[in-house]
Amino acid sequence: MIRYEDECVGCTSMGLRCIGRSCRNRHVPHYCCDKCGVEGKLFHFNDDELCAECIIEELNTETSEYEYDEYDVSEEFARVEGS
């Protein structure tokens, strides 16, 4: 998610005139994780913008929802090599 914040530096207090809405410090974008809200580097994942920690958590949650049998590939390789 993108959150815009006013980061006014107070130009008038430094003897400069304020340029109002056209000032680049009035609407500064901050990119925050859609899940935890932490600002930082984000990645697109399942139509969301998430931080790395939340993606790992999502992947762990998704894989734990499915039941699966362990499959030993060494038996399959031995069968193929023996042919």
N, C-alpha and C positions, 0 to 999 in steps of 0.2 A: 504494500500500500504506500501511497505517497502522501505525506503530511506536509503542508506548507506552513512555515512559521515566519513571523515578522522578526527579523534580526537587525533592527534599526541600530545604527552606531551613533546616533545623535549628532548629525552634521551641524545642526544649529548651535550646539554647545561649543563647536570648534570654530565658529565664525563663518560657516558656510551656509548656503541656503538649502532647504529641503526640496528635493525634486518630486516628492510625493509618490504616487503609484508607479511611476516609471523607474524608481530606484530599485536596483537589483537586490538590495537587502530587505525589501518589504515582503517578498514572497519567495523565500528560499525553500527549495524542495528537500525533504528528508525522507529517505527510503527506509521503510520499516517492515519487518516480517509480519505477514498476515496472521500468523498463529500466536507468536509470543510478543510482538510489538517492538523487539529490539532493533535498533538502527544499525545498519551495516551492509555488508555485501549480501545480495539476494540472488536467488536462482528461481527460474520458473519451474514449478513442479505441480502437476495435477491442477492446472489453471489457477494456481496461487503463486505468490512471490514469497518464498520461505528462505530462512537462513539455513546454513549447513546443519546445525544441530537439530532443527525441526524436521529437516528432510530425513536425517538418520532416524529420528524418532518415528516418523511416518512409515519409513521402510520397515522398521522393526515391528510396528503395529500391524502393518499389512501382511507381513510374512507369518506372524503368529496367528492370524485369522484363518489360515489355510492348514489343513492337515495334509501331510505328504509322507510317503514312505521313503526311507533312505535307499538309495540305489547304488550298488557297488559296481563302478565302471570297470574295475580291473577284470572282472569275470567276462565282460563284454569284449574287452581288448584281447584277452587270452583266447577267446573263441575266434575272433577275427584273425589273429596272428597264426592260429593253428590251421586255418583253412588253406 
